[in-house]
Amino acid sequence: MEVETEAEAPPPELAAVLEHATLMAKQLPSAADSSQLLQIHAALHAAHHRLSLFLSHHPPPQPENSVSSAVGGEPMQMEDDEEEQNSRAAVEKVAWRMRECFIQNKRPKRHLSPSAEQRRSFEDEADAAPEEFDPLRTKLRALELIQQFHA
């Protein structure tokens, strides 16, 4: 069996049909008559049909890789596995780093007013040790709220 080293030349009728279709396509801008447009369409359709037939009988050649053609493709598969493992490792590394990150607000928090800080300290003390009801403390809190909102 003979191995082809060069691509097979297209049949002469295919070349003639393609040349005729090219000439007809060049006449397309100046064609005004409907019969002339039909002739152009028929020529282009015939060229398309002949070219499709030619291409269907001759599948495109497989691109050859120097490593895969020399050894039969197995080293390429191993390289793909190595690349896949490297990419997985990179993804896992990024995911691990993302776990350590947290979303930070762009706008800094506003500082609390002194009275709010006092209230917070009072609340912390109240949470630490439950106290009995203190009417004076309640009265002072109420007066502070009135002053804060109505003054």
C-alpha positions in Angstrom: 0.0 0.0 0.0 1.4 3.4 -1.0 1.5 6.3 1.5 0.6 9.7 0.1 3.1 12.4 1.0 1.4 15.3 -0.8 -2.2 16.3 -0.9 -4.1 15.0 -3.8 -4.7 17.6 -6.5 -8.4 18.5 -7.0 -10.0 17.2 -10.2 -9.8 19.6 -13.2 -13.6 19.9 -13.4 -13.7 21.2 -9.8 -11.1 23.9 -10.6 -13.1 24.9 -13.7 -16.4 25.1 -11.8 -14.7 27.2 -9.1 -13.2 29.6 -11.7 -16.5 29.9 -13.4 -18.2 30.7 -10.1 -15.5 33.3 -9.4 -16.1 35.0 -12.7 -19.9 35.0 -12.1 -19.5 36.4 -8.6 -17.5 39.3 -10.0 -20.5 40.1 -12.2 -22.8 40.2 -9.3 -22.5 44.0 -8.5 -23.4 44.9 -12.2 -26.1 42.4 -12.6 -29.5 44.0 -13.0 -31.5 41.3 -14.9 -33.2 38.6 -13.0 -32.1 35.9 -15.5 -28.5 37.0 -15.0 -28.9 36.8 -11.2 -30.3 33.3 -11.6 -27.3 32.2 -13.7 -25.0 33.6 -11.1 -26.9 31.8 -8.4 -26.8 28.5 -10.3 -23.0 28.8 -10.9 -22.4 29.5 -7.2 -24.7 26.7 -6.2 -23.0 24.3 -8.5 -19.5 25.3 -7.2 -20.7 24.8 -3.7 -22.1 21.4 -4.5 -18.9 20.2 -6.3 -16.7 21.5 -3.5 -18.9 19.8 -0.8 -18.6 16.5 -2.7 -14.9 16.8 -3.0 -14.4 17.7 0.7 -16.8 14.8 1.8 -14.6 12.3 0.0 -11.4 13.7 1.4 -11.5 14.2 5.2 -9.1 16.8 6.6 -5.7 15.4 7.7 -5.1 15.0 11.4 -2.6 17.5 12.7 0.5 15.7 13.8 2.4 16.4 17.0 6.1 15.4 16.9 5.9 13.7 20.3 2.7 11.8 19.7 3.6 10.7 16.2 7.0 9.3 17.4 5.7 7.3 20.4 2.0 6.8 19.7 0.3 9.5 21.8 0.9 8.1 25.3 3.3 10.8 26.4 0.8 13.5 25.5 -1.8 11.8 27.7 0.7 11.7 30.6 1.4 15.4 30.1 -2.3 16.2 30.1 -2.6 14.3 33.4 0.3 16.3 34.8 -1.2 19.6 33.6 -4.5 18.6 35.2 -2.8 17.8 38.5 -0.9 21.1 38.4 -4.1 23.1 37.7 -5.9 21.3 40.5 -3.1 22.0 42.9 -3.2 25.7 41.8 -7.0 25.8 42.3 -6.7 24.2 45.7 -4.0 26.7 46.8 -6.1 29.6 45.7 -9.2 28.2 47.5 -7.1 27.7 50.7 -5.9 31.3 50.5 -9.5 32.5 49.9 -10.6 30.9 53.1 -8.2 33.1 55.0 -9.6 36.3 53.3 -12.6 38.2 54.5 -14.6 40.9 52.9 -13.6 44.2 54.3 -15.9 47.3 54.1 -14.5 50.1 52.1 -16.0 52.7 54.4 -14.6 52.7 58.0 -17.0 52.5 60.9 -18.0 55.7 62.6 -16.7 56.1 66.1 -19.3 55.8 68.8 -20.4 58.8 70.8 -19.1 59.1 74.4 -22.6 58.4 75.8 -23.0 55.3 73.6 -19.6 54.1 74.9 -20.8 54.7 78.4 -24.0 52.8 77.7 -22.0 49.9 76.3 -19.9 49.8 79.4 -23.0 49.9 81.5 -24.5 47.0 79.5 -21.3 45.0 79.8 -21.4 45.5 83.5 -25.0 44.5 83.6 -24.3 41.3 81.6 -21.4 40.5 83.9 -23.2 40.6 87.2 -26.9 40.8 87.4 -27.8 43.7 89.7 -31.0 44.6 91.5 -33.3 47.3 90.2 -31.7 50.7 90.7 -34.2 53.5 90.4 -31.6 56.2 90.4 -29.7 54.6 87.5 -33.0 54.1 85.5 -33.9 57.8 86.1 -30.4 58.9 84.9 -30.7 56.8 81.8 -34.2 58.2 81.0 -32.9 61.8 81.5 -29.9 61.1 79.3 -32.2 59.8 76.5 -34.5 62.8 76.8 -31.6 65.1 76.7 -30.0 63.3 73.7 -33.2 63.3 71.6 -34.9 66.5 72.7 -32.1 68.9 73.4 
